[in-house]
């Protein structure tokens, strides 16, 4: 994932999360389910990307320490 793709996904994820919490405050169960359904898969993608990059960084650090 490119940095721009990551940024765009995070922006969209936060949009969904904000709308979810707004619906929750208004006790609108239908909108809650809708926005939760949108945000969870994106959250999982973001978590996977963070994990991927952390592995790359750890590998790069290990390689730089070996030289």
N, C-alpha and C positions, 0 to 999 in steps of 0.2 A: 504494500500500500504506500502510495506517495504521501509526503507531508500534506499536500493540498487535499487529497482524499481523506486523510485522517482528520484534518481540520473540518472539512465539510460534514463528515459523519458525526463528529462531536457537536457541531452546531445544531444539526438536525436532532441528535439525541437529546440535547438540552431543551430544544423546542418541545419535543414530545414529553419530556419529564415535567417541564413547567406546566404544560397543558394538563397532564395527568393530575398534578397537585392542585391546580385550579379546579378541576372537575371534582376532586376529592373534597375540597372545601365546600363546594356547592352540593355535595352529595349526589352527583350525577353518575350513577353506576355505569351507565352505558358508555359515556365518554371516558370514564376511568379505565374500563376494560379495553376500549379502543386504543387509547394512548399507551397504556401499559403493554399491550400487544405489539405496538410499534417500537417502543423503546427497548424492550428486553433483548430482542435479537441484535439490535445495534450495540447495546451495552456489551453483549457477548463478543461481537466483532472487535470492539474497542479493546476489551480485555485481552483477546487473543493477539491483537496487534502489539499491545504493550508487552506482552510476554515474549513475542517473537523478537522485538527490538531489544529487550533486556538480555535475551540469549545471545544476540549478535554482539551487544556491548560487552558482555561477560567474556565471550570468546576473544574479542579484540583486546581486551585488557589482559587476558591470560597470555595471548600471543605477544603482546608488547612487553610483558614481564619476563618472557623467556628469552628476549634478545638483549 
